[in-house]
Amino acid sequence: MKRSIILSSFIAIIIIIFLVMTGCSSAAASVSVDEQEQTTEQAKSNNNNNDNQINIGTLRGPSSIGMVSLIENSKGIENSKFSYEIVASPDIMTTRIISGETDIAVLPTNVAAKLYNKGTEIRMAAIVGGGVLYLISDKKLEIEKGDWDALKGKNIQLIAKGSTPDIAFRYLAENNGLDISKDISTDYSFDQVELAQMMIAGKADVGILPEPFVTNSLKSNENLEIIMDIQEEWGKVSNQDVLPQTCLVISEELIKNDPSAIDDFIKEYNESIDWANNNPKDAGKLAEEFEIGIKEAIAEEVIPRCNLMFESGENAKNITKNYLDILNQFSPDDIGGKIPGEEFYYVK
C-alpha cells in the first residue's frame, strides 16, 4: 500500500513537471512569435518611411571634404530626400553599392570602373577629385622640384603595388626617361600611415603620399619637402589638367526613377565643393567635427592640395577614358580587366 502511494505521488509529480514545462514552452513560443511579428512590422514601417530617401556615401578622408557642407546643412531637416553617410573604406562602400543600400557614392575612379565591369549597374557622373598625391623627400638629398633624373639610384617608397599612387608614379617615371627596373628601386613595405611615420622619423628618404599625410609629415619634420606634385606632372605627360583620382557614381535605378533628384543633388554638390575650396578653414572645422581625418588646424594647407572639383559632361568622360586607358596598360585587374564602354558614363 505504501509502495502504491509512493508510486502514485511520483507519477503525479512527473505530470505536474510536464505541464509546467509545456506551459513554459508555449509561453516562450508565444513571446518569440510576438517579437518576430513586431520586428517584421517595424522593418516594414522603416522601409516605408525610407522608400523615397536617396542614400549618399562619401569616403573618409579628402573625398569627404567636398560634401561636408551638404552633411552639415542636412542636420535637423525632417523627411530630407537625401541621407548622407561617411564610409570608412572603398571596400565597405562597394558592398553598400552592390547591395543597393547606397544610391550615389564617391569612389576611386578605378574602383568605379571595376565595379561596372563586374556587372554593377552604376554610371560615372563626374570627376570630383583631381588627385591628392605628392612625392616628398628629405632635403639632404637636394632634389630640385620636378627633377626626375635626380631620382636615379634612389629607393622610392610606394603604397601598395597596383594602387593609384604606384601606377601614377611608374607611368610618370617611364615617361620622364627612367627605367623602373634599372634606374631606381621601389619598396612597397608600408601603407600610407606607416610610410608617413617613417618619413617623419627620417627612416625613409623618398616616398609618395596622399593628403593629409603630406601636410602632417611636412609639419612634423621640417627636413621634408615636396619634390613632385603628381597631378602637375600628370598634366605635363598626358596633356590633361586633371588626374581623375575620384569620381561620383549613381545607380542606374535612380537615374531611371528620379532624374530630377539627381539634378538637384549635382547642383548642390557642385556648390558644396566650391564652398569648401573658398572656405578651407570653415570646411576644416566641419571635417574635424565629422572625424574624416583632417584637422581644422591644417585644413587651409591640406584642402588646396586636394584638388577638389566637379567636372562633368563630355570633358570628364574624355579625361576619364584617357586615365583608365593608362591604368589598363599597367594594371588591368584594377579596373576589372577592360576599359568600360560608353554606357559607363552619365552625360547630360
C-alpha positions as CSV (number, residue, x, y, z in Angstrom):
1,M,0.0,0.0,0.0
2,K,2.8,2.4,1.0
3,R,4.6,1.5,-2.2
4,S,1.5,2.2,-4.2
5,I,1.1,5.6,-2.6
6,I,4.7,6.5,-3.4
7,L,4.3,5.4,-7.0
8,S,1.1,7.5,-7.4
9,S,2.9,10.5,-5.9
10,F,5.8,10.1,-8.2
11,I,3.5,9.9,-11.3
12,A,1.7,13.0,-10.1
13,I,4.9,14.9,-9.8
14,I,6.0,13.9,-13.3
15,I,2.7,15.1,-14.7
16,I,3.0,18.4,-12.9
17,I,6.5,18.9,-14.2
18,F,5.4,18.0,-17.8
19,L,2.5,20.6,-17.6
20,V,4.8,23.3,-16.2
21,M,7.4,22.6,-18.9
22,T,4.7,22.6,-21.6
23,G,3.3,25.9,-20.3
24,C,6.8,27.5,-20.3
25,S,7.5,26.3,-23.9
26,S,4.2,27.6,-25.1
27,A,4.8,31.0,-23.4
28,A,8.3,31.2,-24.9
29,A,7.0,30.3,-28.3
30,S,4.3,33.0,-27.9
31,V,6.9,35.6,-27.0
32,S,9.1,34.6,-29.9
33,V,6.3,34.9,-32.4
34,D,5.2,38.2,-31.0
35,E,8.8,39.6,-31.1
36,Q,9.2,38.3,-34.6
37,E,6.0,39.9,-35.8
38,Q,6.9,43.2,-34.0
39,T,10.4,43.2,-35.7
40,T,8.9,42.5,-39.1
41,E,6.3,45.2,-38.7
42,Q,9.0,47.7,-37.6
43,A,11.2,46.8,-40.5
44,K,8.2,47.3,-42.9
45,S,7.5,50.6,-41.3
46,N,11.1,51.7,-41.6
47,N,11.2,50.7,-45.2
48,N,8.0,52.6,-45.9
49,N,9.4,55.7,-44.3
50,N,12.6,55.5,-46.4
51,D,11.1,54.4,-49.7
52,N,11.8,57.8,-51.3
53,Q,15.1,58.6,-49.5
54,I,18.3,58.7,-51.5
55,N,21.3,57.4,-49.7
56,I,24.6,59.1,-50.5
57,G,28.0,57.8,-49.4
58,T,31.4,59.5,-49.3
59,L,34.8,58.1,-48.3
60,R,36.5,59.1,-45.1
61,G,39.4,61.4,-46.0
62,P,39.9,64.1,-48.6
63,S,37.0,62.8,-50.7
64,S,34.6,63.8,-47.9
65,I,35.7,67.5,-47.8
66,G,33.6,68.5,-50.7
67,M,30.5,67.1,-49.1
68,V,30.8,68.5,-45.5
69,S,28.6,71.5,-46.1
70,L,25.8,69.2,-47.5
71,I,26.1,67.0,-44.5
72,E,26.0,70.0,-42.1
73,N,23.0,71.6,-43.9
74,S,21.1,68.3,-43.8
75,K,21.1,68.3,-40.0
76,G,17.7,68.9,-38.5
77,I,15.8,68.7,-41.8
78,E,12.9,66.3,-41.3
79,N,12.0,64.0,-44.1
80,S,15.0,65.1,-46.1
81,K,15.2,63.5,-49.5
82,F,19.0,62.9,-49.1
83,S,20.7,60.9,-46.4
84,Y,24.5,61.1,-46.0
85,E,27.0,58.7,-44.7
86,I,30.8,58.9,-44.3
87,V,32.2,55.4,-45.1
88,A,35.5,54.1,-43.8
89,S,36.9,52.4,-47.0
90,P,36.2,51.7,-50.7
91,D,35.6,48.1,-49.8
92,I,32.7,48.9,-47.5
93,M,31.4,51.4,-50.0
94,T,31.4,48.9,-52.8
95,T,29.5,46.4,-50.6
96,R,26.8,49.0,-50.0
97,I,26.5,49.9,-53.6
98,I,26.2,46.3,-54.7
99,S,23.5,45.6,-52.1
100,G,21.6,48.7,-53.2
101,E,22.0,50.4,-49.8
102,T,23.8,53.4,-51.4
103,D,22.4,55.2,-54.4
104,I,25.1,57.8,-55.0
105,A,28.7,57.5,-54.0
106,V,32.2,58.9,-54.2
107,L,34.7,56.3,-55.2
108,P,38.3,56.0,-56.6
109,T,37.8,56.1,-60.3
110,N,39.5,52.7,-60.9
111,V,37.2,51.1,-58.3
112,A,34.1,52.5,-60.1
113,A,35.3,51.1,-63.4
114,K,36.0,47.7,-61.8
115,L,32.5,47.6,-60.2
116,Y,30.9,48.5,-63.5
117,N,33.0,45.8,-65.4
118,K,31.8,43.2,-62.8
119,G,28.2,43.9,-63.7
120,T,27.2,46.5,-61.0
121,E,24.6,48.9,-62.5
122,I,26.2,52.3,-61.9
123,R,27.2,55.2,-64.1
124,M,30.0,57.7,-63.6
125,A,28.6,61.2,-63.4
126,A,31.6,63.4,-62.6
127,I,35.2,63.8,-61.6
128,V,35.2,65.1,-58.0
129,G,38.9,64.7,-57.0
130,G,41.8,65.7,-59.2
131,G,44.4,63.9,-57.3
132,V,46.0,64.2,-53.8
133,L,49.4,62.7,-54.4
134,Y,52.8,64.2,-53.8
135,L,56.4,62.8,-53.8
136,I,58.3,64.1,-50.8
137,S,61.9,63.7,-49.8
138,D,64.5,64.6,-47.2
139,K,66.1,68.0,-48.0
140,K,69.5,66.4,-47.6
141,L,69.1,64.7,-51.0
142,E,68.9,68.2,-52.6
143,I,66.5,67.1,-55.3
144,E,65.0,70.0,-57.2
145,K,61.3,70.0,-57.8
146,G,60.4,68.2,-60.9
147,D,63.9,66.7,-61.5
148,W,63.2,63.1,-62.5
149,D,66.9,62.4,-63.3
150,A,67.8,63.2,-59.7
151,L,65.8,60.1,-58.7
152,K,68.2,57.7,-60.4
153,G,69.8,55.4,-57.9
154,K,67.2,56.3,-55.2
155,N,64.9,53.9,-53.3
156,I,61.3,55.1,-53.7
157,Q,58.7,54.2,-51.2
158,L,55.4,53.4,-52.9
159,I,52.0,52.5,-51.4
160,A,50.6,49.1,-52.4
161,K,51.6,47.6,-55.8
162,G,48.9,48.2,-58.4
163,S,47.4,51.1,-56.4
164,T,46.8,54.5,-58.0
165,P,49.9,56.0,-56.3
166,D,52.0,53.2,-57.6
167,I,50.6,53.3,-61.2
168,A,50.8,57.1,-61.4
169,F,54.4,57.2,-60.3
170,R,55.6,54.4,-62.6
171,Y,53.8,55.9,-65.6
172,L,55.3,59.3,-64.9
173,A,58.8,57.8,-64.3
174,E,58.8,55.9,-67.6
175,N,57.5,59.0,-69.5
176,N,60.3,61.0,-68.0
177,G,63.0,58.7,-69.2
178,L,63.5,56.4,-66.2
179,D,63.8,52.6,-66.5
180,I,61.9,51.4,-63.4
181,S,63.8,48.1,-63.3
182,K,67.2,49.6,-63.6
183,D,67.4,53.3,-62.6
184,I,65.5,53.2,-59.3
185,S,64.4,50.7,-56.7
186,T,60.9,50.6,-55.4
187,D,59.7,49.5,-51.9
188,Y,56.1,48.6,-51.1
189,S,56.6,47.7,-47.4
190,F,54.4,50.3,-45.8
191,D,50.9,51.6,-46.0
192,Q,50.3,55.4,-46.1
193,V,50.1,55.7,-42.3
194,E,53.3,53.7,-41.8
195,L,55.1,55.5,-44.6
196,A,54.3,58.9,-43.2
197,Q,55.7,57.8,-39.8
198,M,58.8,56.5,-41.5
199,M,59.3,59.8,-43.4
200,I,58.7,61.9,-40.2
201,A,61.2,59.7,-38.3
202,G,63.9,60.2,-41.0
203,K,63.9,56.4,-41.8
204,A,62.8,56.8,-45.4
205,D,64.2,59.4,-47.9
206,V,61.8,59.5,-50.8
207,G,58.1,58.4,-50.8
208,I,54.8,59.1,-52.4
209,L,52.0,60.1,-50.0
210,P,48.4,61.5,-50.3
211,E,47.0,64.4,-48.4
212,P,46.5,64.9,-45.4
213,F,49.6,62.8,-44.7
214,V,51.7,65.1,-46.8
215,T,50.9,68.2,-44.7
216,N,51.2,66.2,-41.5
217,S,54.6,65.0,-42.5
218,L,55.9,68.4,-43.5
219,K,54.7,70.0,-40.3
220,S,56.2,67.2,-38.2
221,N,59.6,67.2,-39.8
222,E,61.0,70.4,-41.2
223,N,63.6,68.5,-43.2
224,L,61.0,67.1,-45.6
225,E,59.8,68.9,-48.7
226,I,57.6,68.2,-51.8
227,I,59.7,67.5,-54.8
228,M,56.9,66.3,-57.2
229,D,53.3,67.4,-57.5
230,I,52.0,64.2,-59.1
231,Q,48.9,66.0,-60.5
232,E,51.1,68.7,-62.1
233,E,53.5,66.0,-63.6
234,W,50.5,64.1,-64.9
235,G,49.3,67.1,-66.8
236,K,52.7,67.6,-68.4
237,V,52.8,64.0,-69.7
238,S,49.1,63.4,-70.5
239,N,48.3,66.9,-71.8
240,Q,45.3,66.9,-69.4
241,D,44.9,69.2,-66.5
242,V,43.2,66.6,-64.3
243,L,44.3,63.4,-62.7
244,P,40.8,61.9,-62.2
245,Q,41.5,60.0,-59.0
246,T,38.0,60.1,-57.5
247,C,34.6,60.2,-59.2
248,L,30.9,60.4,-58.5
249,V,28.8,57.3,-59.4
250,I,25.0,57.0,-59.5
251,S,22.9,53.8,-59.6
252,E,21.1,53.2,-62.9
253,E,17.9,52.6,-61.0
254,L,18.0,56.1,-59.5
255,I,18.8,57.5,-62.9
256,K,15.7,55.8,-64.4
257,N,13.4,56.6,-61.5
258,D,14.3,60.0,-60.2
259,P,16.4,62.1,-62.6
260,S,15.2,65.4,-61.2
261,A,16.6,64.4,-57.7
262,I,19.9,63.7,-59.4
263,D,19.9,67.2,-60.9
264,D,19.2,68.7,-57.5
265,F,22.0,66.8,-55.9
266,I,24.5,67.6,-58.6
267,K,23.8,71.3,-58.3
268,E,24.1,71.2,-54.5
269,Y,27.2,69.1,-54.5
270,N,28.9,71.4,-57.0
271,E,28.1,74.3,-54.8
272,S,29.4,72.4,-51.7
273,I,32.7,71.7,-53.4
274,D,33.1,75.4,-54.4
275,W,32.3,76.4,-50.8
276,A,35.0,74.1,-49.4
277,N,37.6,75.4,-51.8
278,N,36.7,79.0,-51.0
279,N,36.4,78.5,-47.2
280,P,39.1,75.9,-46.3
281,K,39.2,76.9,-42.6
282,D,35.4,76.5,-42.1
283,A,35.4,73.3,-44.2
284,G,38.3,72.0,-42.0
285,K,36.3,72.7,-38.9
286,L,33.4,70.6,-40.2
287,A,35.9,67.9,-41.4
288,E,37.3,67.6,-37.9
289,E,33.8,67.6,-36.4
290,F,32.8,64.7,-38.7
291,E,36.1,62.9,-38.0
292,I,37.1,62.4,-41.6
293,G,40.8,62.5,-40.7
294,I,41.6,66.2,-41.4
295,K,42.2,68.6,-38.6
296,E,41.0,72.2,-38.7
297,A,44.5,73.5,-37.8
298,I,46.0,72.2,-41.1
299,A,42.9,72.4,-43.4
300,E,44.0,75.7,-45.0
301,E,47.1,73.9,-46.3
302,V,45.5,70.5,-47.0
303,I,42.4,71.5,-48.9
304,P,44.1,73.4,-51.8
305,R,46.3,70.4,-52.3
306,C,43.3,68.1,-52.5
307,N,42.3,69.4,-56.0
308,L,38.6,69.2,-55.2
309,M,36.5,69.8,-58.3
310,F,33.2,69.0,-60.1
311,E,33.9,68.2,-63.7
312,S,31.1,66.5,-65.6
313,G,29.9,66.1,-69.2
314,E,31.9,65.2,-72.3
315,N,35.2,66.7,-70.9
316,A,35.0,64.5,-67.8
317,K,34.3,61.4,-69.9
318,N,37.3,62.1,-72.2
319,I,39.6,62.7,-69.3
320,T,38.5,59.5,-67.5
321,K,38.8,57.4,-70.7
322,N,42.4,58.5,-71.0
323,Y,43.1,57.8,-67.4
324,L,41.5,54.3,-67.5
325,D,43.4,53.5,-70.7
326,I,46.7,54.2,-68.8
327,L,45.6,52.1,-65.8
328,N,44.6,49.3,-68.2
329,Q,48.2,49.2,-69.6
330,F,49.8,49.0,-66.2
331,S,47.3,47.0,-64.1
332,P,44.2,45.8,-65.9
333,D,42.9,43.8,-63.0
334,D,42.5,47.1,-61.0
335,I,39.8,48.3,-63.4
336,G,38.1,44.9,-64.0
337,G,40.2,43.7,-66.9
338,K,39.0,46.1,-69.6
339,I,38.1,49.7,-70.3
340,P,34.4,50.4,-69.7
341,G,32.2,51.2,-72.7
342,E,30.3,54.4,-73.4
343,E,27.4,53.2,-71.1
344,F,29.6,53.7,-68.1
345,Y,29.3,57.5,-68.4
346,Y,26.3,59.6,-67.3
347,V,26.4,62.6,-69.6
348,K,23.5,65.0,-69.9
